[in-house]
Amino acid sequence: MVSTAKDTHGRKTVVDLIPSGRRLYPVGRLDAGTTGLILLTDDGPLAHQLTHPSFEVPRVYRAKVRRAPVRGTALQRLRDGVELDDGMTAPARVKRLAPDLVEITIHEGRKRQVRRMLEAVGHPVAELERVAFGPLWLKGLEPGAHRRLTAQEIERLRGAGRPRRGRR
């Protein structure tokens, strides 16, 4: 399944999971091979706020990596920012949860960013799951399951991002 509204190759999309009379759009795509939390909305301004890098809305991933253990030097490089082929990444928040498991928080959302960052520090990703987007955490939902957000959750999402000062 792909995390887009329509697929030119005829594959099933996340939008197909939700019966709705409204046109829904995924907020923040997941790369092929990545699982986890994805939001669907018909609110364009909210989708923009949640995905545009200037709002710095955090996304939290859990990555099972190869070449364990992940040492402090690799964690520090991720915290400092990593040079990728498309430029330096913003610093990430990183926690080692197990010798081969890290939790990494980013806010940029570049293509395959977490995978590329971890590979750049010597730890290719074996499994990757997005466990949080802004204030929402993936809890209690099986793969492919969905639920409606509460009014309180939507309000928390609306307050999730703040534009950086001095930037457009």
OpenMM code with the backbone's topology and positions (N, CA, C; nanometers):
from openmm import Vec3, app, unit

residues = "MET VAL SER THR ALA LYS ASP THR HIS GLY ARG LYS THR VAL VAL ASP LEU ILE PRO SER GLY ARG ARG LEU TYR PRO VAL GLY ARG LEU ASP ALA GLY THR THR GLY LEU ILE LEU LEU THR ASP ASP GLY PRO LEU ALA HIS GLN LEU THR HIS PRO SER PHE GLU VAL PRO ARG VAL TYR ARG ALA LYS VAL ARG ARG ALA PRO VAL ARG GLY THR ALA LEU GLN ARG LEU ARG ASP GLY VAL GLU LEU ASP ASP GLY MET THR ALA PRO ALA ARG VAL LYS ARG LEU ALA PRO ASP LEU VAL GLU ILE THR ILE HIS GLU GLY ARG LYS ARG GLN VAL ARG ARG MET LEU GLU ALA VAL GLY HIS PRO VAL ALA GLU LEU GLU ARG VAL ALA PHE GLY PRO LEU TRP LEU LYS GLY LEU GLU PRO GLY ALA HIS ARG ARG LEU THR ALA GLN GLU ILE GLU ARG LEU ARG GLY ALA GLY ARG PRO ARG ARG GLY ARG ARG".split()
positions = [
    Vec3(0.0847, -0.1174, 0.0000),
    Vec3(0.0000, 0.0000, 0.0000),
    Vec3(0.0888, 0.1232, 0.0000),
    Vec3(0.0491, 0.2229, -0.0744),
    Vec3(0.1286, 0.3455, -0.0832),
    Vec3(0.0578, 0.4602, -0.0123),
    Vec3(0.1378, 0.5531, 0.0384),
    Vec3(0.0828, 0.6639, 0.1176),
    Vec3(0.0646, 0.7876, 0.0304),
    Vec3(-0.0240, 0.7738, -0.0645),
    Vec3(-0.0592, 0.8833, -0.1533),
    Vec3(-0.2095, 0.8760, -0.1779),
    Vec3(-0.2668, 0.9810, -0.2332),
    Vec3(-0.4104, 0.9810, -0.2597),
    Vec3(-0.4437, 0.8983, -0.3843),
    Vec3(-0.3577, 0.9032, -0.4849),
    Vec3(-0.3779, 0.8269, -0.6084),
    Vec3(-0.2440, 0.7701, -0.6519),
    Vec3(-0.2487, 0.6520, -0.7151),
    Vec3(-0.1255, 0.5902, -0.7616),
    Vec3(-0.1351, 0.5617, -0.9105),
    Vec3(-0.0373, 0.6060, -0.9848),
    Vec3(-0.0381, 0.5880, -1.1309),
    Vec3(-0.0173, 0.4425, -1.1706),
    Vec3(0.0273, 0.3585, -1.0762),
    Vec3(0.0498, 0.2170, -1.1059),
    Vec3(-0.0660, 0.1290, -1.0597),
    Vec3(-0.1738, 0.1906, -1.0107),
    Vec3(-0.2924, 0.1161, -0.9713),
    Vec3(-0.2811, 0.0425, -0.8391),
    Vec3(-0.1811, 0.0745, -0.7584),
    Vec3(-0.1677, 0.0086, -0.6289),
    Vec3(-0.2681, 0.0662, -0.5302),
    Vec3(-0.2998, -0.0126, -0.4279),
    Vec3(-0.3897, 0.0320, -0.3222),
    Vec3(-0.3218, 0.1448, -0.2444),
    Vec3(-0.3995, 0.2475, -0.2066),
    Vec3(-0.3463, 0.3618, -0.1332),
    Vec3(-0.4079, 0.3694, 0.0063),
    Vec3(-0.3467, 0.4477, 0.0944),
    Vec3(-0.4011, 0.4642, 0.2290),
    Vec3(-0.5408, 0.5257, 0.2254),
    Vec3(-0.5678, 0.6060, 0.1265),
    Vec3(-0.6996, 0.6685, 0.1147),
    Vec3(-0.8074, 0.5616, 0.0893),
    Vec3(-0.7690, 0.4521, 0.0246),
    Vec3(-0.8642, 0.3431, -0.0008),
    Vec3(-0.9112, 0.2760, 0.1284),
    Vec3(-0.8380, 0.2926, 0.2366),
    Vec3(-0.8745, 0.2309, 0.3642),
    Vec3(-0.9952, 0.2969, 0.4297),
    Vec3(-1.0200, 0.4224, 0.3954),
    Vec3(-1.1198, 0.5016, 0.4661),
    Vec3(-1.2393, 0.5310, 0.3762),
    Vec3(-1.3526, 0.4706, 0.4052),
    Vec3(-1.4711, 0.5072, 0.3269),
    Vec3(-1.5150, 0.6488, 0.3648),
    Vec3(-1.5145, 0.7367, 0.2658),
    Vec3(-1.5501, 0.8754, 0.2932),
    Vec3(-1.6059, 0.9393, 0.1674),
    Vec3(-1.7032, 1.0259, 0.1853),
    Vec3(-1.7552, 1.1034, 0.0741),
    Vec3(-1.6687, 1.2247, 0.0448),
    Vec3(-1.5734, 1.2526, 0.1313),
    Vec3(-1.4840, 1.3672, 0.1145),
    Vec3(-1.3547, 1.3237, 0.0474),
    Vec3(-1.2891, 1.4189, -0.0167),
    Vec3(-1.1587, 1.3919, -0.0765),
    Vec3(-1.0522, 1.4061, 0.0326),
    Vec3(-0.9864, 1.2966, 0.0630),
    Vec3(-0.8865, 1.2943, 0.1690),
    Vec3(-0.7458, 1.2934, 0.1103),
    Vec3(-0.6544, 1.3541, 0.1853),
    Vec3(-0.5141, 1.3599, 0.1446),
    Vec3(-0.4278, 1.3091, 0.2595),
    Vec3(-0.3247, 1.2320, 0.2288),
    Vec3(-0.2304, 1.1932, 0.3339),
    Vec3(-0.1457, 1.3128, 0.3761),
    Vec3(-0.1185, 1.3208, 0.5041),
    Vec3(-0.0341, 1.4258, 0.5591),
    Vec3(0.1004, 1.3613, 0.5900),
    Vec3(0.2011, 1.3954, 0.5127),
    Vec3(0.3320, 1.3365, 0.5345),
    Vec3(0.3353, 1.1933, 0.4875),
    Vec3(0.3992, 1.1702, 0.3784),
    Vec3(0.4038, 1.0361, 0.3220),
    Vec3(0.5007, 0.9474, 0.3982),
    Vec3(0.4806, 0.8169, 0.3845),
    Vec3(0.5736, 0.7180, 0.4371),
    Vec3(0.6426, 0.6533, 0.3187),
    Vec3(0.7734, 0.6354, 0.3294),
    Vec3(0.8485, 0.5699, 0.2236),
    Vec3(0.8069, 0.4237, 0.2118),
    Vec3(0.8331, 0.3658, 0.0973),
    Vec3(0.8105, 0.2224, 0.0792),
    Vec3(0.8924, 0.1488, 0.1850),
    Vec3(0.8315, 0.0530, 0.2499),
    Vec3(0.9008, -0.0231, 0.3527),
    Vec3(0.8939, 0.0391, 0.4908),
    Vec3(0.8333, 0.1566, 0.5029),
    Vec3(0.8163, 0.2214, 0.6329),
    Vec3(0.6715, 0.2062, 0.6746),
    Vec3(0.6500, 0.1728, 0.8004),
    Vec3(0.5156, 0.1555, 0.8538),
    Vec3(0.4871, 0.2658, 0.9543),
    Vec3(0.3639, 0.2700, 1.0033),
    Vec3(0.3341, 0.3588, 1.1143),
    Vec3(0.2267, 0.4605, 1.0883),
    Vec3(0.2274, 0.5630, 1.1720),
    Vec3(0.1229, 0.6636, 1.1778),
    Vec3(0.1232, 0.7510, 1.0526),
    Vec3(0.0052, 0.7616, 0.9930),
    Vec3(-0.0148, 0.8565, 0.8845),
    Vec3(-0.1518, 0.9212, 0.9055),
    Vec3(-0.1578, 1.0496, 0.8844),
    Vec3(-0.2822, 1.1242, 0.9006),
    Vec3(-0.3449, 1.1458, 0.7637),
    Vec3(-0.4774, 1.1416, 0.7594),
    Vec3(-0.5526, 1.1757, 0.6388),
    Vec3(-0.6444, 1.2913, 0.6742),
    Vec3(-0.6530, 1.3896, 0.5843),
    Vec3(-0.7358, 1.5065, 0.6125),
    Vec3(-0.7929, 1.5635, 0.4837),
    Vec3(-0.8968, 1.6432, 0.4987),
    Vec3(-0.9490, 1.7229, 0.3874),
    Vec3(-0.9231, 1.8721, 0.4140),
    Vec3(-0.8401, 1.9009, 0.5158),
    Vec3(-0.8090, 2.0377, 0.5572),
    Vec3(-0.6722, 2.0778, 0.5017),
    Vec3(-0.6727, 2.1473, 0.3881),
    Vec3(-0.5484, 2.1862, 0.3215),
    Vec3(-0.4561, 2.2717, 0.4061),
    Vec3(-0.5081, 2.3789, 0.4702),
    Vec3(-0.4192, 2.4609, 0.5538),
    Vec3(-0.3550, 2.3822, 0.6691),
    Vec3(-0.4296, 2.2922, 0.7298),
    Vec3(-0.3723, 2.2108, 0.8371),
    Vec3(-0.2651, 2.1175, 0.7807),
    Vec3(-0.2913, 2.0565, 0.6666),
    Vec3(-0.1918, 1.9685, 0.6040),
    Vec3(-0.0634, 2.0461, 0.5750),
    Vec3(-0.0757, 2.1679, 0.5247),
    Vec3(0.0409, 2.2513, 0.4968),
    Vec3(0.1183, 2.2807, 0.6253),
    Vec3(0.0481, 2.3192, 0.7281),
    Vec3(0.1119, 2.3506, 0.8562),
    Vec3(0.1863, 2.2296, 0.9107),
    Vec3(0.1290, 2.1118, 0.8971),
    Vec3(0.1906, 1.9918, 0.9535),
    Vec3(0.3105, 1.9427, 0.8738),
    Vec3(0.3151, 1.9738, 0.7446),
    Vec3(0.4208, 1.9165, 0.6606),
    Vec3(0.5292, 2.0154, 0.6197),
    Vec3(0.5013, 2.1443, 0.6168),
    Vec3(0.6025, 2.2384, 0.5701),
    Vec3(0.7130, 2.2506, 0.6744),
    Vec3(0.8399, 2.2388, 0.6309),
    Vec3(0.9508, 2.2407, 0.7263),
    Vec3(0.9586, 2.3670, 0.8117),
    Vec3(0.9070, 2.4790, 0.7638),
    Vec3(0.9173, 2.6028, 0.8417),
    Vec3(0.8388, 2.5957, 0.9725),
    Vec3(0.7434, 2.5030, 0.9823),
    Vec3(0.6653, 2.4910, 1.1050),
    Vec3(0.7291, 2.3967, 1.2069),
    Vec3(0.8294, 2.3207, 1.1629),
    Vec3(0.9068, 2.2328, 1.2502),
    Vec3(0.8210, 2.1383, 1.3338),
    Vec3(0.7216, 2.0760, 1.2729),
    Vec3(0.6391, 1.9779, 1.3435),
    Vec3(0.7202, 1.8479, 1.3539),
    Vec3(0.7401, 1.7990, 1.4748),
    Vec3(0.8238, 1.6794, 1.4909),
    Vec3(0.7548, 1.5517, 1.4438),
    Vec3(0.8380, 1.4624, 1.3904),
    Vec3(0.7951, 1.3272, 1.3539),
    Vec3(0.8913, 1.2334, 1.4246),
    Vec3(0.8366, 1.1343, 1.4923),
    Vec3(0.9195, 1.0419, 1.5698),
    Vec3(0.9157, 0.9049, 1.5027),
    Vec3(1.0355, 0.8483, 1.4843),
    Vec3(1.0507, 0.7179, 1.4206),
    Vec3(1.1261, 0.6244, 1.5137),
    Vec3(1.0935, 0.4961, 1.5048),
    Vec3(1.1733, 0.3912, 1.5686),
    Vec3(1.2365, 0.3107, 1.4568),
    Vec3(1.3680, 0.2987, 1.4638),
    Vec3(1.4420, 0.2291, 1.3592),
    Vec3(1.5210, 0.1134, 1.4191),
    Vec3(1.4952, -0.0049, 1.3637),
    Vec3(1.5807, -0.1193, 1.3934),
    Vec3(1.6903, -0.1147, 1.2888),
    Vec3(1.8154, -0.1161, 1.3338),
    Vec3(1.9278, -0.0948, 1.2426),
    Vec3(2.0184, -0.2170, 1.2356),
    Vec3(2.0955, -0.2193, 1.1288),
    Vec3(2.1991, -0.3204, 1.1129),
    Vec3(2.3283, -0.2661, 1.1735),
    Vec3(2.4241, -0.3531, 1.1890),
    Vec3(2.5570, -0.3187, 1.2418),
    Vec3(2.5507, -0.2643, 1.3851),
    Vec3(2.4710, -0.3312, 1.4679),
    Vec3(2.4637, -0.2937, 1.6094),
    Vec3(2.5956, -0.3303, 1.6766),
    Vec3(2.6268, -0.2638, 1.7854),
    Vec3(2.5442, -0.1651, 1.8542),
    Vec3(2.5637, -0.0248, 1.7974),
    Vec3(2.4618, 0.0578, 1.8161),
    Vec3(2.4723, 0.1989, 1.7795),
    Vec3(2.5466, 0.2679, 1.8939),
    Vec3(2.6607, 0.3217, 1.8631),
    Vec3(2.7471, 0.3821, 1.9654),
    Vec3(2.7192, 0.5326, 1.9798),
    Vec3(2.7719, 0.5863, 2.0859),
    Vec3(2.7522, 0.7276, 2.1170),
    Vec3(2.7992, 0.8215, 2.0073),
    Vec3(2.9063, 0.7855, 1.9368),
    Vec3(2.9560, 0.8733, 1.8298),
    Vec3(2.8533, 0.8859, 1.7175),
    Vec3(2.7859, 0.7763, 1.6833),
    Vec3(2.6828, 0.7812, 1.5787),
    Vec3(2.5638, 0.8640, 1.6262),
    Vec3(2.5256, 0.8457, 1.7521),
    Vec3(2.4145, 0.9237, 1.8074),
    Vec3(2.4469, 1.0722, 1.8052),
    Vec3(2.5696, 1.1070, 1.8412),
    Vec3(2.6089, 1.2480, 1.8428),
    Vec3(2.6073, 1.3075, 1.7033),
    Vec3(2.6535, 1.2324, 1.6046),
    Vec3(2.6494, 1.2827, 1.4673),
    Vec3(2.5065, 1.3129, 1.4254),
    Vec3(2.4122, 1.2260, 1.4618),
    Vec3(2.2709, 1.2497, 1.4292),
    Vec3(2.2204, 1.3742, 1.5018),
    Vec3(2.2613, 1.3917, 1.6256),
    Vec3(2.2200, 1.5093, 1.7045),
    Vec3(2.2771, 1.6392, 1.6486),
    Vec3(2.3938, 1.6308, 1.5852),
    Vec3(2.4589, 1.7492, 1.5290),
    Vec3(2.4074, 1.7838, 1.3890),
    Vec3(2.3449, 1.6874, 1.3229),
    Vec3(2.3070, 1.7020, 1.1825),
    Vec3(2.4035, 1.6234, 1.0970),
    Vec3(2.3518, 1.5666, 0.9897),
    Vec3(2.4305, 1.4790, 0.9042),
    Vec3(2.4341, 1.5379, 0.7633),
    Vec3(2.5509, 1.5347, 0.7018),
    Vec3(2.5637, 1.5809, 0.5638),
    Vec3(2.5110, 1.4714, 0.4706),
    Vec3(2.4074, 1.5050, 0.3922),
    Vec3(2.3508, 1.4138, 0.2930),
    Vec3(2.3751, 1.4727, 0.1547),
    Vec3(2.3442, 1.3988, 0.0513),
    Vec3(2.3683, 1.4479, -0.0848),
    Vec3(2.2873, 1.5730, -0.1169),
    Vec3(2.1790, 1.5984, -0.0435),
    Vec3(2.0990, 1.7190, -0.0658),
    Vec3(2.1200, 1.8238, 0.0432),
    Vec3(2.2305, 1.8133, 0.1156),
    Vec3(2.2644, 1.9134, 0.2155),
    Vec3(2.2619, 1.8597, 0.3571),
    Vec3(2.2975, 1.9474, 0.4480),
    Vec3(2.3038, 1.9136, 0.5896),
    Vec3(2.1632, 1.9029, 0.6471),
    Vec3(2.1402, 1.8017, 0.7296),
    Vec3(2.0106, 1.7894, 0.7966),
    Vec3(2.0103, 1.8772, 0.9213),
    Vec3(1.8929, 1.9110, 0.9661),
    Vec3(1.8800, 1.9781, 1.0955),
    Vec3(1.9150, 1.8754, 1.2033),
    Vec3(1.9588, 1.9216, 1.3181),
    Vec3(1.9866, 1.8284, 1.4278),
    Vec3(1.8624, 1.7462, 1.4627),
    Vec3(1.8842, 1.6207, 1.4968),
    Vec3(1.7755, 1.5310, 1.5360),
    Vec3(1.7849, 1.5044, 1.6857),
    Vec3(1.6726, 1.4727, 1.7452),
    Vec3(1.6741, 1.4195, 1.8817),
    Vec3(1.6817, 1.2679, 1.8665),
    Vec3(1.7706, 1.2047, 1.9401),
    Vec3(1.7936, 1.0620, 1.9237),
    Vec3(1.8081, 0.9944, 2.0590),
    Vec3(1.7459, 0.8762, 2.0737),
    Vec3(1.7621, 0.7924, 2.1924),
    Vec3(1.7924, 0.6510, 2.1464),
    Vec3(1.8879, 0.5877, 2.2090),
    Vec3(1.9126, 0.4455, 2.1846),
    Vec3(1.8216, 0.3684, 2.2797),
    Vec3(1.7328, 0.2860, 2.2245),
    Vec3(1.6395, 0.2081, 2.3052),
    Vec3(1.6918, 0.0673, 2.3317),
    Vec3(1.7757, 0.0192, 2.2422),
    Vec3(1.8393, -0.1127, 2.2520),
    Vec3(1.9631, -0.1055, 2.1637),
    Vec3(2.0528, -0.2042, 2.1704),
    Vec3(2.1738, -0.1953, 2.0879),
    Vec3(2.1452, -0.1733, 1.9387),
    Vec3(2.0324, -0.2272, 1.8900),
    Vec3(1.9990, -0.2146, 1.7474),
    Vec3(1.8707, -0.1363, 1.7226),
    Vec3(1.8256, -0.0586, 1.8224),
    Vec3(1.6993, 0.0143, 1.8100),
    Vec3(1.7178, 0.1582, 1.8568),
    Vec3(1.6840, 0.2530, 1.7681),
    Vec3(1.6923, 0.3945, 1.8040),
    Vec3(1.5589, 0.4625, 1.7783),
    Vec3(1.5330, 0.5646, 1.8583),
    Vec3(1.4185, 0.6520, 1.8357),
    Vec3(1.4759, 0.7847, 1.7911),
    Vec3(1.4297, 0.8324, 1.6762),
    Vec3(1.4847, 0.9546, 1.6178),
    Vec3(1.3701, 1.0497, 1.5862),
    Vec3(1.3855, 1.1744, 1.6273),
    Vec3(1.2842, 1.2770, 1.6034),
    Vec3(1.3424, 1.3799, 1.5073),
    Vec3(1.2709, 1.4000, 1.3967),
    Vec3(1.3110, 1.4992, 1.2964),
    Vec3(1.1907, 1.5896, 1.2689),
    Vec3(1.2157, 1.6989, 1.1971),
    Vec3(1.1040, 1.7860, 1.1599),
    Vec3(1.1098, 1.8302, 1.0146),
    Vec3(1.2087, 1.7817, 0.9399),
    Vec3(1.2217, 1.8254, 0.8011),
    Vec3(1.1379, 1.7441, 0.7034),
    Vec3(1.1435, 1.6127, 0.7120),
    Vec3(1.0647, 1.5276, 0.6234),
    Vec3(1.1168, 1.5173, 0.4806),
    Vec3(1.2489, 1.5198, 0.4620),
    Vec3(1.3043, 1.4987, 0.3284),
    Vec3(1.2825, 1.3537, 0.2849),
    Vec3(1.2941, 1.3317, 0.1568),
    Vec3(1.2740, 1.1974, 0.1019),
    Vec3(1.3720, 1.0988, 0.1658),
    Vec3(1.3168, 0.9919, 0.2248),
    Vec3(1.3945, 0.8842, 0.2867),
    Vec3(1.4958, 0.9370, 0.3884),
    Vec3(1.4624, 1.0455, 0.4552),
    Vec3(1.5587, 1.1156, 0.5406),
    Vec3(1.6134, 1.0292, 0.6536),
    Vec3(1.5281, 0.9647, 0.7295),
    Vec3(1.5756, 0.8870, 0.8439),
    Vec3(1.6651, 0.7730, 0.7959),
    Vec3(1.6236, 0.7043, 0.6919),
    Vec3(1.7061, 0.5956, 0.6364),
    Vec3(1.8430, 0.6480, 0.5923),
    Vec3(1.8438, 0.7620, 0.5227),
    Vec3(1.9704, 0.8163, 0.4735),
    Vec3(2.0591, 0.8651, 0.5876),
    Vec3(1.9999, 0.9243, 0.6904),
    Vec3(2.0780, 0.9709, 0.8050),
    Vec3(2.1442, 0.8531, 0.8765),
    Vec3(2.0668, 0.7497, 0.9012),
    Vec3(2.1218, 0.6349, 0.9725),
    Vec3(2.2276, 0.5627, 0.8900),
    Vec3(2.2047, 0.5545, 0.7617),
    Vec3(2.3061, 0.4929, 0.6759),
    Vec3(2.4348, 0.5755, 0.6760),
    Vec3(2.4212, 0.7076, 0.6779),
    Vec3(2.5378, 0.7961, 0.6775),
    Vec3(2.6239, 0.7798, 0.8025),
    Vec3(2.5636, 0.7351, 0.9129),
    Vec3(2.6414, 0.7138, 1.0353),
    Vec3(2.6759, 0.5661, 1.0554),
    Vec3(2.6577, 0.4861, 0.9497),
    Vec3(2.7021, 0.3471, 0.9536),
    Vec3(2.6023, 0.2445, 1.0006),
    Vec3(2.4741, 0.2809, 1.0035),
    Vec3(2.3722, 0.1884, 1.0528),
    Vec3(2.2521, 0.1820, 0.9582),
    Vec3(2.2635, 0.1040, 0.8507),
    Vec3(2.1493, 0.0913, 0.7588),
    Vec3(2.0248, 0.0412, 0.8327),
    Vec3(1.9106, 0.0897, 0.7893),
    Vec3(1.7837, 0.0567, 0.8542),
    Vec3(1.7334, -0.0798, 0.8073),
    Vec3(1.6954, -0.1633, 0.9037),
    Vec3(1.6323, -0.2916, 0.8745),
    Vec3(1.4799, -0.2766, 0.8779),
    Vec3(1.4297, -0.2011, 0.9753),
    Vec3(1.2855, -0.1753, 0.9897),
    Vec3(1.2679, -0.0322, 1.0382),
    Vec3(1.1623, 0.0342, 0.9865),
    Vec3(1.1371, 0.1728, 1.0254),
    Vec3(0.9876, 0.1937, 1.0443),
    Vec3(0.9527, 0.2545, 1.1577),
    Vec3(0.8126, 0.2822, 1.1888),
    Vec3(0.8008, 0.4246, 1.2412),
    Vec3(0.7040, 0.5013, 1.1857),
    Vec3(0.6740, 0.6335, 1.2427),
    Vec3(0.5775, 0.6113, 1.3581),
    Vec3(0.6177, 0.6527, 1.4773),
    Vec3(0.5367, 0.6292, 1.5967),
    Vec3(0.4667, 0.7544, 1.6463),
    Vec3(0.5062, 0.8710, 1.5929),
    Vec3(0.4387, 0.9948, 1.6331),
    Vec3(0.4501, 1.0979, 1.5221),
    Vec3(0.3489, 1.1824, 1.5153),
    Vec3(0.3465, 1.2959, 1.4231),
    Vec3(0.2912, 1.4114, 1.5036),
    Vec3(0.3754, 1.5122, 1.5289),
    Vec3(0.3311, 1.6223, 1.6155),
    Vec3(0.2938, 1.5661, 1.7508),
    Vec3(0.1784, 1.6063, 1.8048),
    Vec3(0.1383, 1.5610, 1.9376),
    Vec3(0.0716, 1.4233, 1.9393),
    Vec3(0.0526, 1.3629, 1.8230),
    Vec3(-0.0179, 1.2339, 1.8163),
    Vec3(0.0797, 1.1176, 1.8148),
    Vec3(0.0521, 1.0177, 1.8965),
    Vec3(0.1338, 0.8964, 1.9034),
    Vec3(0.0527, 0.7776, 1.8559),
    Vec3(0.1204, 0.6880, 1.7900),
    Vec3(0.0599, 0.5637, 1.7428),
    Vec3(0.0502, 0.4690, 1.8613),
    Vec3(-0.0689, 0.4476, 1.9076),
    Vec3(-0.0895, 0.3592, 2.0226),
    Vec3(-0.2160, 0.2785, 1.9991),
    Vec3(-0.2039, 0.1497, 2.0093),
    Vec3(-0.3209, 0.0633, 2.0092),
    Vec3(-0.3854, 0.0366, 1.8741),
    Vec3(-0.3240, 0.0791, 1.7649),
    Vec3(-0.3805, 0.0500, 1.6331),
    Vec3(-0.2957, -0.0555, 1.5629),
    Vec3(-0.3612, -0.1561, 1.5100),
    Vec3(-0.2924, -0.2578, 1.4326),
    Vec3(-0.2624, -0.2033, 1.2933),
    Vec3(-0.1644, -0.2599, 1.2232),
    Vec3(-0.1368, -0.2154, 1.0853),
    Vec3(-0.2622, -0.2206, 0.9981),
    Vec3(-0.2873, -0.1117, 0.9263),
    Vec3(-0.4043, -0.1021, 0.8398),
    Vec3(-0.5298, -0.0536, 0.9094),
    Vec3(-0.5270, -0.0449, 1.0423),
    Vec3(-0.6435, 0.0029, 1.1179),
    Vec3(-0.6438, 0.1556, 1.1178),
    Vec3(-0.7609, 0.2111, 1.1445),
    Vec3(-0.7725, 0.3561, 1.1495),
    Vec3(-0.8767, 0.3965, 1.2524),
    Vec3(-0.8737, 0.5237, 1.2871),
    Vec3(-0.9767, 0.5810, 1.3744),
    Vec3(-0.9849, 0.7296, 1.3466),
    Vec3(-1.0973, 0.7885, 1.3827),
    Vec3(-1.1149, 0.9329, 1.3709),
    Vec3(-1.0447, 1.0007, 1.4870),
    Vec3(-0.9912, 1.1180, 1.4606),
    Vec3(-0.9313, 1.1969, 1.5669),
    Vec3(-1.0414, 1.2647, 1.6474),
    Vec3(-1.0140, 1.2881, 1.7744),
    Vec3(-1.1083, 1.3611, 1.8580),
    Vec3(-1.0937, 1.5108, 1.8273),
    Vec3(-1.1904, 1.5878, 1.8664),
    Vec3(-1.1830, 1.7330, 1.8491),
    Vec3(-1.0615, 1.7883, 1.9239),
    Vec3(-1.0322, 1.7338, 2.0411),
    Vec3(-0.9161, 1.7779, 2.1187),
    Vec3(-0.7861, 1.7467, 2.0443),
    Vec3(-0.7754, 1.6300, 1.9826),
    Vec3(-0.6553, 1.5950, 1.9067),
    Vec3(-0.6364, 1.6884, 1.7870),
    Vec3(-0.7453, 1.7224, 1.7215),
    Vec3(-0.7367, 1.8135, 1.6065),
    Vec3(-0.6876, 1.9506, 1.6520),
    Vec3(-0.7384, 1.9979, 1.7649),
    Vec3(-0.6925, 2.1268, 1.8169),
    Vec3(-0.5445, 2.1217, 1.8544),
    Vec3(-0.5000, 2.0106, 1.9102),
    Vec3(-0.3575, 1.9967, 1.9426),
    Vec3(-0.2741, 1.9971, 1.8146),
    Vec3(-0.3238, 1.9349, 1.7087),
    Vec3(-0.2525, 1.9387, 1.5801),
    Vec3(-0.2437, 2.0811, 1.5270),
    Vec3(-0.3524, 2.1558, 1.5382),
    Vec3(-0.3519, 2.2949, 1.4899),
    Vec3(-0.2480, 2.3796, 1.5630),
    Vec3(-0.2190, 2.3467, 1.6867),
    Vec3(-0.1192, 2.4204, 1.7635),
    Vec3(0.0200, 2.3592, 1.7575),
    Vec3(0.0364, 2.2541, 1.6769),
    Vec3(0.1625, 2.1784, 1.6776),
    Vec3(0.2796, 2.2533, 1.6181),
    Vec3(0.2594, 2.3260, 1.5126),
    Vec3(0.3729, 2.3874, 1.4457),
    Vec3(0.3799, 2.5366, 1.4688),
    Vec3(0.4993, 2.5838, 1.4773),
    Vec3(0.5215, 2.7272, 1.4912),
    Vec3(0.6272, 2.7674, 1.3894),
    Vec3(0.5995, 2.8684, 1.3076),
    Vec3(0.7009, 2.9122, 1.2109),
    Vec3(0.8259, 2.9601, 1.2839),
    Vec3(0.9417, 2.9287, 1.2252),
    Vec3(1.0688, 2.9788, 1.2792),
    Vec3(1.0748, 3.1281, 1.2560),
    Vec3(1.1291, 3.1971, 1.3522),
    Vec3(1.1423, 3.3428, 1.3387),
    Vec3(1.2486, 3.3766, 1.2364),
    Vec3(1.2229, 3.4825, 1.1606),
    Vec3(1.3195, 3.5284, 1.0628),
    Vec3(1.3199, 3.4503, 0.9334),
    Vec3(1.2270, 3.3570, 0.9183),
    Vec3(1.2182, 3.2779, 0.7957),
    Vec3(1.0813, 3.2935, 0.7345),
    Vec3(1.0730, 3.2715, 0.6054),
    Vec3(0.9431, 3.2776, 0.5375),
    Vec3(0.8943, 3.1403, 0.5095),
] * unit.nanometer
topology = app.Topology()
chain = topology.addChain("A")
for resn in residues:
    res = topology.addResidue(resn, chain)
    for name in ("N", "CA", "C"):
        topology.addAtom(name, app.Element.getBySymbol(name[0]), res)
